[in-house]
Amino acid sequence: MAASAQLHGAIRSHVTQAYEAGATPEEIYHAILLTLNTAGFPRMIVAYSWARELIERLEKEGR
């Protein structure tokens, strides 16, 4: 839903919560890729890029 509506804050919150709960980056990326059918390719790519940037930052911080 957040990817479809391009809600940057919601995507950041959900990615952070999933990552801190133990989801791997690959699992998070896969969940975002599943939005392709409902959100469409451009919106899915935007959500994917936001998630990728955030996960890279979280990994640098050692979370």
Gaussian input, Z-matrix of N, CA and C with variables (Angstrom, degrees):
# hf/3-21g

backbone

0 1
 N
 C     1     B1
 C     2     B2     1     A1
 N     3     B3     2     A2     1     D1
 C     4     B4     3     A3     2     D2
 C     5     B5     4     A4     3     D3
 N     6     B6     5     A5     4     D4
 C     7     B7     6     A6     5     D5
 C     8     B8     7     A7     6     D6
 N     9     B9     8     A8     7     D7
 C    10    B10     9     A9     8     D8
 C    11    B11    10    A10     9     D9
 N    12    B12    11    A11    10    D10
 C    13    B13    12    A12    11    D11
 C    14    B14    13    A13    12    D12
 N    15    B15    14    A14    13    D13
 C    16    B16    15    A15    14    D14
 C    17    B17    16    A16    15    D15
 N    18    B18    17    A17    16    D16
 C    19    B19    18    A18    17    D17
 C    20    B20    19    A19    18    D18
 N    21    B21    20    A20    19    D19
 C    22    B22    21    A21    20    D20
 C    23    B23    22    A22    21    D21
 N    24    B24    23    A23    22    D22
 C    25    B25    24    A24    23    D23
 C    26    B26    25    A25    24    D24
 N    27    B27    26    A26    25    D25
 C    28    B28    27    A27    26    D26
 C    29    B29    28    A28    27    D27
 N    30    B30    29    A29    28    D28
 C    31    B31    30    A30    29    D29
 C    32    B32    31    A31    30    D30
 N    33    B33    32    A32    31    D31
 C    34    B34    33    A33    32    D32
 C    35    B35    34    A34    33    D33
 N    36    B36    35    A35    34    D34
 C    37    B37    36    A36    35    D35
 C    38    B38    37    A37    36    D36
 N    39    B39    38    A38    37    D37
 C    40    B40    39    A39    38    D38
 C    41    B41    40    A40    39    D39
 N    42    B42    41    A41    40    D40
 C    43    B43    42    A42    41    D41
 C    44    B44    43    A43    42    D42
 N    45    B45    44    A44    43    D43
 C    46    B46    45    A45    44    D44
 C    47    B47    46    A46    45    D45
 N    48    B48    47    A47    46    D46
 C    49    B49    48    A48    47    D47
 C    50    B50    49    A49    48    D48
 N    51    B51    50    A50    49    D49
 C    52    B52    51    A51    50    D50
 C    53    B53    52    A52    51    D51
 N    54    B54    53    A53    52    D52
 C    55    B55    54    A54    53    D53
 C    56    B56    55    A55    54    D54
 N    57    B57    56    A56    55    D55
 C    58    B58    57    A57    56    D56
 C    59    B59    58    A58    57    D57
 N    60    B60    59    A59    58    D58
 C    61    B61    60    A60    59    D59
 C    62    B62    61    A61    60    D60
 N    63    B63    62    A62    61    D61
 C    64    B64    63    A63    62    D62
 C    65    B65    64    A64    63    D63
 N    66    B66    65    A65    64    D64
 C    67    B67    66    A66    65    D65
 C    68    B68    67    A67    66    D66
 N    69    B69    68    A68    67    D67
 C    70    B70    69    A69    68    D68
 C    71    B71    70    A70    69    D69
 N    72    B72    71    A71    70    D70
 C    73    B73    72    A72    71    D71
 C    74    B74    73    A73    72    D72
 N    75    B75    74    A74    73    D73
 C    76    B76    75    A75    74    D74
 C    77    B77    76    A76    75    D75
 N    78    B78    77    A77    76    D76
 C    79    B79    78    A78    77    D77
 C    80    B80    79    A79    78    D78
 N    81    B81    80    A80    79    D79
 C    82    B82    81    A81    80    D80
 C    83    B83    82    A82    81    D81
 N    84    B84    83    A83    82    D82
 C    85    B85    84    A84    83    D83
 C    86    B86    85    A85    84    D84
 N    87    B87    86    A86    85    D85
 C    88    B88    87    A87    86    D86
 C    89    B89    88    A88    87    D87
 N    90    B90    89    A89    88    D88
 C    91    B91    90    A90    89    D89
 C    92    B92    91    A91    90    D90
 N    93    B93    92    A92    91    D91
 C    94    B94    93    A93    92    D92
 C    95    B95    94    A94    93    D93
 N    96    B96    95    A95    94    D94
 C    97    B97    96    A96    95    D95
 C    98    B98    97    A97    96    D96
 N    99    B99    98    A98    97    D97
 C   100   B100    99    A99    98    D98
 C   101   B101   100   A100    99    D99
 N   102   B102   101   A101   100   D100
 C   103   B103   102   A102   101   D101
 C   104   B104   103   A103   102   D102
 N   105   B105   104   A104   103   D103
 C   106   B106   105   A105   104   D104
 C   107   B107   106   A106   105   D105
 N   108   B108   107   A107   106   D106
 C   109   B109   108   A108   107   D107
 C   110   B110   109   A109   108   D108
 N   111   B111   110   A110   109   D109
 C   112   B112   111   A111   110   D110
 C   113   B113   112   A112   111   D111
 N   114   B114   113   A113   112   D112
 C   115   B115   114   A114   113   D113
 C   116   B116   115   A115   114   D114
 N   117   B117   116   A116   115   D115
 C   118   B118   117   A117   116   D116
 C   119   B119   118   A118   117   D117
 N   120   B120   119   A119   118   D118
 C   121   B121   120   A120   119   D119
 C   122   B122   121   A121   120   D120
 N   123   B123   122   A122   121   D121
 C   124   B124   123   A123   122   D122
 C   125   B125   124   A124   123   D123
 N   126   B126   125   A125   124   D124
 C   127   B127   126   A126   125   D125
 C   128   B128   127   A127   126   D126
 N   129   B129   128   A128   127   D127
 C   130   B130   129   A129   128   D128
 C   131   B131   130   A130   129   D129
 N   132   B132   131   A131   130   D130
 C   133   B133   132   A132   131   D131
 C   134   B134   133   A133   132   D132
 N   135   B135   134   A134   133   D133
 C   136   B136   135   A135   134   D134
 C   137   B137   136   A136   135   D135
 N   138   B138   137   A137   136   D136
 C   139   B139   138   A138   137   D137
 C   140   B140   139   A139   138   D138
 N   141   B141   140   A140   139   D139
 C   142   B142   141   A141   140   D140
 C   143   B143   142   A142   141   D141
 N   144   B144   143   A143   142   D142
 C   145   B145   144   A144   143   D143
 C   146   B146   145   A145   144   D144
 N   147   B147   146   A146   145   D145
 C   148   B148   147   A147   146   D146
 C   149   B149   148   A148   147   D147
 N   150   B150   149   A149   148   D148
 C   151   B151   150   A150   149   D149
 C   152   B152   151   A151   150   D150
 N   153   B153   152   A152   151   D151
 C   154   B154   153   A153   152   D152
 C   155   B155   154   A154   153   D153
 N   156   B156   155   A155   154   D154
 C   157   B157   156   A156   155   D155
 C   158   B158   157   A157   156   D156
 N   159   B159   158   A158   157   D157
 C   160   B160   159   A159   158   D158
 C   161   B161   160   A160   159   D159
 N   162   B162   161   A161   160   D160
 C   163   B163   162   A162   161   D161
 C   164   B164   163   A163   162   D162
 N   165   B165   164   A164   163   D163
 C   166   B166   165   A165   164   D164
 C   167   B167   166   A166   165   D165
 N   168   B168   167   A167   166   D166
 C   169   B169   168   A168   167   D167
 C   170   B170   169   A169   168   D168
 N   171   B171   170   A170   169   D169
 C   172   B172   171   A171   170   D170
 C   173   B173   172   A172   171   D171
 N   174   B174   173   A173   172   D172
 C   175   B175   174   A174   173   D173
 C   176   B176   175   A175   174   D174
 N   177   B177   176   A176   175   D175
 C   178   B178   177   A177   176   D176
 C   179   B179   178   A178   177   D177
 N   180   B180   179   A179   178   D178
 C   181   B181   180   A180   179   D179
 C   182   B182   181   A181   180   D180
 N   183   B183   182   A182   181   D181
 C   184   B184   183   A183   182   D182
 C   185   B185   184   A184   183   D183
 N   186   B186   185   A185   184   D184
 C   187   B187   186   A186   185   D185
 C   188   B188   187   A187   186   D186

   B1=1.4520
   B2=1.5268
   B3=1.3085
   B4=1.4542
   B5=1.5276
   B6=1.3366
   B7=1.4704
   B8=1.5165
   B9=1.3272
   B10=1.4670
   B11=1.5198
   B12=1.3173
   B13=1.4670
   B14=1.5276
   B15=1.3562
   B16=1.4647
   B17=1.5252
   B18=1.3062
   B19=1.4613
   B20=1.5327
   B21=1.3147
   B22=1.4621
   B23=1.5209
   B24=1.3094
   B25=1.4635
   B26=1.5135
   B27=1.3133
   B28=1.4641
   B29=1.5207
   B30=1.3148
   B31=1.4643
   B32=1.5245
   B33=1.3191
   B34=1.4703
   B35=1.5307
   B36=1.3165
   B37=1.4598
   B38=1.5251
   B39=1.3151
   B40=1.4662
   B41=1.5256
   B42=1.3226
   B43=1.4635
   B44=1.5253
   B45=1.3111
   B46=1.4681
   B47=1.5207
   B48=1.3233
   B49=1.4644
   B50=1.5232
   B51=1.3238
   B52=1.4676
   B53=1.5224
   B54=1.3212
   B55=1.4628
   B56=1.5254
   B57=1.3143
   B58=1.4670
   B59=1.5195
   B60=1.3409
   B61=1.4582
   B62=1.5306
   B63=1.3418
   B64=1.4584
   B65=1.5153
   B66=1.3114
   B67=1.4606
   B68=1.5272
   B69=1.3111
   B70=1.4612
   B71=1.5276
   B72=1.3318
   B73=1.4606
   B74=1.5288
   B75=1.3277
   B76=1.4588
   B77=1.5280
   B78=1.3261
   B79=1.4690
   B80=1.5252
   B81=1.3103
   B82=1.4657
   B83=1.5223
   B84=1.3423
   B85=1.4627
   B86=1.5314
   B87=1.3250
   B88=1.4620
   B89=1.5254
   B90=1.3232
   B91=1.4685
   B92=1.5284
   B93=1.3191
   B94=1.4708
   B95=1.5264
   B96=1.3255
   B97=1.4670
   B98=1.5266
   B99=1.3249
   B100=1.4628
   B101=1.5279
   B102=1.3294
   B103=1.4687
   B104=1.5281
   B105=1.3312
   B106=1.4600
   B107=1.5276
   B108=1.3134
   B109=1.4668
   B110=1.5204
   B111=1.3103
   B112=1.4614
   B113=1.5255
   B114=1.3281
   B115=1.4609
   B116=1.5251
   B117=1.3168
   B118=1.4580
   B119=1.5182
   B120=1.3332
   B121=1.4603
   B122=1.5324
   B123=1.3307
   B124=1.4728
   B125=1.5268
   B126=1.3056
   B127=1.4706
   B128=1.5235
   B129=1.3273
   B130=1.4590
   B131=1.5203
   B132=1.3261
   B133=1.4639
   B134=1.5234
   B135=1.3197
   B136=1.4659
   B137=1.5283
   B138=1.3206
   B139=1.4658
   B140=1.5295
   B141=1.3242
   B142=1.4639
   B143=1.5332
   B144=1.3237
   B145=1.4670
   B146=1.5246
   B147=1.3288
   B148=1.4654
   B149=1.5213
   B150=1.3269
   B151=1.4617
   B152=1.5233
   B153=1.3226
   B154=1.4632
   B155=1.5277
   B156=1.3319
   B157=1.4658
   B158=1.5272
   B159=1.3304
   B160=1.4568
   B161=1.5242
   B162=1.3225
   B163=1.4640
   B164=1.5242
   B165=1.3134
   B166=1.4628
   B167=1.5198
   B168=1.3222
   B169=1.4605
   B170=1.5242
   B171=1.3336
   B172=1.4599
   B173=1.5319
   B174=1.3233
   B175=1.4685
   B176=1.5229
   B177=1.3376
   B178=1.4628
   B179=1.5166
   B180=1.3580
   B181=1.4592
   B182=1.5255
   B183=1.3254
   B184=1.4606
   B185=1.5085
   B186=1.3058
   B187=1.4563
   B188=1.4912
   A1=110.55
   A2=116.51
   A3=119.41
   A4=111.05
   A5=116.46
   A6=119.77
   A7=110.37
   A8=117.05
   A9=120.39
   A10=111.78
   A11=116.30
   A12=121.32
   A13=112.52
   A14=117.17
   A15=122.18
   A16=111.51
   A17=116.18
   A18=122.09
   A19=109.10
   A20=115.44
   A21=121.48
   A22=112.24
   A23=117.25
   A24=120.73
   A25=112.65
   A26=116.84
   A27=120.64
   A28=110.80
   A29=116.87
   A30=119.92
   A31=109.87
   A32=116.84
   A33=120.27
   A34=110.93
   A35=116.58
   A36=120.90
   A37=111.19
   A38=117.38
   A39=120.84
   A40=111.22
   A41=116.74
   A42=119.63
   A43=109.93
   A44=116.92
   A45=120.55
   A46=111.13
   A47=116.97
   A48=120.27
   A49=111.59
   A50=116.98
   A51=120.45
   A52=110.76
   A53=116.59
   A54=121.42
   A55=110.64
   A56=117.10
   A57=120.71
   A58=112.43
   A59=117.08
   A60=120.85
   A61=111.37
   A62=116.40
   A63=119.64
   A64=115.89
   A65=118.08
   A66=120.02
   A67=109.06
   A68=116.14
   A69=120.06
   A70=108.67
   A71=116.93
   A72=118.69
   A73=112.13
   A74=117.11
   A75=120.67
   A76=111.24
   A77=117.34
   A78=120.59
   A79=110.91
   A80=117.03
   A81=120.94
   A82=110.05
   A83=116.61
   A84=120.03
   A85=110.90
   A86=116.19
   A87=120.05
   A88=110.78
   A89=116.86
   A90=120.15
   A91=110.45
   A92=116.75
   A93=119.84
   A94=110.45
   A95=117.04
   A96=119.78
   A97=111.96
   A98=117.18
   A99=120.80
   A100=112.61
   A101=117.42
   A102=119.91
   A103=112.35
   A104=117.01
   A105=120.97
   A106=112.39
   A107=117.70
   A108=120.68
   A109=113.44
   A110=117.51
   A111=119.60
   A112=113.40
   A113=116.61
   A114=119.89
   A115=112.45
   A116=116.72
   A117=120.72
   A118=110.27
   A119=114.76
   A120=120.71
   A121=113.82
   A122=119.76
   A123=118.57
   A124=113.43
   A125=117.44
   A126=120.17
   A127=111.37
   A128=116.20
   A129=120.05
   A130=109.71
   A131=117.91
   A132=121.44
   A133=111.22
   A134=117.29
   A135=120.40
   A136=109.94
   A137=117.35
   A138=121.08
   A139=110.36
   A140=116.85
   A141=121.99
   A142=110.30
   A143=116.93
   A144=119.84
   A145=111.31
   A146=117.48
   A147=120.10
   A148=110.40
   A149=116.75
   A150=121.14
   A151=110.58
   A152=116.79
   A153=120.69
   A154=110.99
   A155=117.17
   A156=120.72
   A157=110.86
   A158=116.34
   A159=120.65
   A160=111.39
   A161=117.56
   A162=120.35
   A163=110.82
   A164=117.43
   A165=119.83
   A166=110.96
   A167=117.47
   A168=121.20
   A169=111.17
   A170=117.23
   A171=121.00
   A172=110.68
   A173=116.74
   A174=119.76
   A175=111.09
   A176=118.19
   A177=121.08
   A178=111.17
   A179=115.60
   A180=120.54
   A181=111.55
   A182=117.18
   A183=120.75
   A184=114.54
   A185=116.78
   A186=119.39
   A187=111.16
   D1=-44.58
   D2=-178.85
   D3=-64.78
   D4=-37.35
   D5=178.43
   D6=-66.56
   D7=-41.06
   D8=-179.61
   D9=-63.45
   D10=-37.98
   D11=-177.76
   D12=-90.21
   D13=-1.75
   D14=-178.69
   D15=56.67
   D16=46.26
   D17=179.40
   D18=-91.44
   D19=93.03
   D20=-175.20
   D21=-56.32
   D22=-46.55
   D23=-179.00
   D24=-63.03
   D25=-39.96
   D26=179.71
   D27=-68.00
   D28=-40.96
   D29=178.12
   D30=-62.89
   D31=-45.09
   D32=178.44
   D33=-59.67
   D34=-43.74
   D35=-179.71
   D36=-63.54
   D37=-45.66
   D38=-177.26
   D39=-68.50
   D40=-39.68
   D41=178.70
   D42=-65.27
   D43=-44.73
   D44=179.02
   D45=-61.12
   D46=-46.44
   D47=179.79
   D48=-62.14
   D49=-43.14
   D50=179.38
   D51=-63.83
   D52=-44.65
   D53=-179.20
   D54=-62.85
   D55=-45.46
   D56=-179.24
   D57=-70.69
   D58=-21.40
   D59=177.38
   D60=-83.82
   D61=-5.43
   D62=175.31
   D63=110.51
   D64=3.18
   D65=176.74
   D66=-69.53
   D67=140.05
   D68=178.12
   D69=-78.54
   D70=158.50
   D71=175.94
   D72=-55.75
   D73=-39.19
   D74=-179.84
   D75=-62.57
   D76=-38.83
   D77=178.00
   D78=-66.12
   D79=-39.16
   D80=178.71
   D81=-66.70
   D82=-45.52
   D83=178.23
   D84=-60.51
   D85=-40.76
   D86=179.85
   D87=-62.41
   D88=-42.78
   D89=178.70
   D90=-60.57
   D91=-39.28
   D92=178.62
   D93=-68.63
   D94=-40.89
   D95=178.45
   D96=-60.41
   D97=-28.67
   D98=178.63
   D99=-67.94
   D100=-14.71
   D101=178.78
   D102=-79.40
   D103=-4.05
   D104=-176.67
   D105=-54.08
   D106=-44.65
   D107=-177.02
   D108=-65.54
   D109=-34.09
   D110=-177.09
   D111=-97.28
   D112=-36.94
   D113=-176.27
   D114=-88.43
   D115=-28.69
   D116=-174.84
   D117=93.32
   D118=158.82
   D119=-174.72
   D120=-60.43
   D121=-49.56
   D122=-177.54
   D123=-60.37
   D124=-42.89
   D125=-179.15
   D126=-69.66
   D127=-36.75
   D128=178.37
   D129=-64.70
   D130=-41.64
   D131=179.76
   D132=-64.78
   D133=-39.62
   D134=177.74
   D135=-63.06
   D136=-46.92
   D137=179.28
   D138=-62.12
   D139=-41.08
   D140=178.95
   D141=-61.38
   D142=-44.43
   D143=-178.99
   D144=-66.82
   D145=-39.60
   D146=176.03
   D147=-61.31
   D148=-45.07
   D149=-179.52
   D150=-64.05
   D151=-42.68
   D152=-178.99
   D153=-61.51
   D154=-45.35
   D155=178.36
   D156=-60.12
   D157=-44.17
   D158=-178.60
   D159=-66.29
   D160=-44.25
   D161=-179.75
   D162=-63.86
   D163=-40.59
   D164=176.39
   D165=-60.26
   D166=-40.46
   D167=178.19
   D168=-66.85
   D169=-41.92
   D170=179.24
   D171=-63.87
   D172=-39.70
   D173=179.16
   D174=-67.15
   D175=-36.89
   D176=177.53
   D177=-64.83
   D178=-36.62
   D179=179.99
   D180=-74.02
   D181=-12.99
   D182=179.87
   D183=79.27
   D184=24.44
   D185=179.49
   D186=-75.30

